[in-house]
């Protein structure tokens, strides 16, 4: 799909990305009367929900909450069909919003931003694209997404495979016919766990290569409850506000008891009740200490493992599929539809790469330390260079020729996850140091965009042209982010939260674990103190 190619040489703002974040930022800039364009590498708007078209792609936040709140009319009119929205439905929703507000006219598709340089003399950013565009802008706003840059694969022999290879992060527009094929899947993170049950139905034989078992909970997805829809739409304002002040961006009943102060029968009954709800954070919120106390967490993790043993008939497979060695929640859990039950099929095999490591891809398939496997097609569900990957893929240069890539060489540093010292008028929507992936992303996106828009309005009224955080504020916030994480069990795993899935990436816990509501209060405090921690200049 072709995008607009009328590219002004000067703008008030450049937005990088046209997913949920980029489109709402574009809308907000337009409301402020500012000239702006969004550059999008994809051939359509949608961001994550444009690229991830793999079979089974679905959100793990319920439909009624995974949507914009800024337009009450769309909020009331749009009809979701399932409890958890699928990729096609989310993409259709984003397209609808873009068309309703005529946002496409300011989006340049099939265009990747490759560099952004701050000119200290003019106080403006020079943004360059892979299509030769050069644009001068007062503000540079990164809306590139937290899980948008696929991680490089370190598997030898990738190019030697004679069959077809597919990647969940860039699935073909036209669905793939796997009928009659022997298919191998490498990777059992969220994408793999969602795709595997469907691939098993379509292929003649499926082999799953698992290095690390993940905690995965049943979504119990179903057609959406129309009574619930009516109730939510009637009370949307209150429900949204409760989510904004909650821990994870979706309001839940907060627990009052420790997992260790109740008997085993009551504890298991509580876990069973939240399990049946099919909710990503249900087990976290069952008791007050599941995410902060290892012994309490063990009770929840043991419950999940007992459920896997109930579902998977082969005890050996059940053991391989049972996560061990890290706390429940320290790696992002998954929501699935029939994942564990898939391994009861006679035409599905499971290979434990911990026991027999993957050696290489061959012309015919996959070689492990134990044997060779032959396939017609391979599917790679190998994850992302999370949080910083898409930002650092762009050559961003701030004051004095400082490269963002070099500044973040030991891990990202920021103030509020929104900005970084030495890079004036530069913003990162849901950047590292903000709740982002530990929240309902759309809610956190709206909060960031509103905050940036309010700052721009404040600057305009007071004739300020430049804003950037101080190094002191940046360090204090970065230290606070690490302290908040250290108070939880989030740091007790080699997860993409800490960059452990990318060789050579610094091990730093990147999202803010202090809670969505607490984070919002801190952002509001900064504003109330006339943007404390920022330097504003005329």
Secondary structure by P-SEA (a helix, b strand, c coil): cccccccccccccccccccaaaaaaaaaaaaacccbbbbbcccccccccccccccccccccccccccccccaaaaaccccccccccaaaaaaaaaaaaaaacccccccccccccbbbbcccccbbbbbcccbbbbbbcbbbbcccccccccccccccccccccbbbbccccccccccccccbbbbccccaaaaacaaaaaacccbbbbbbcccccccccccccccaaaaaaaaacaaaaaaaaaaccccccccccccccccccaaaaaaaaaaaaaaccccccccccccccccaaaaaaaaaaaaaaaaaccccaaaaaaaccccccccccccccccccccccccccbbbbcccccccccccccbbbcccccccccbbbbcccccccccccccccccccccccccccccccccccccccccccccbbbcccccccccccaaaaaaaaaaaaaaaaaaaaaaacccbbbbcaaaaaaaaaaaaaaaaaccccccccccccccccccccccccccccaaaaaaaaaaaaaaccccccccc
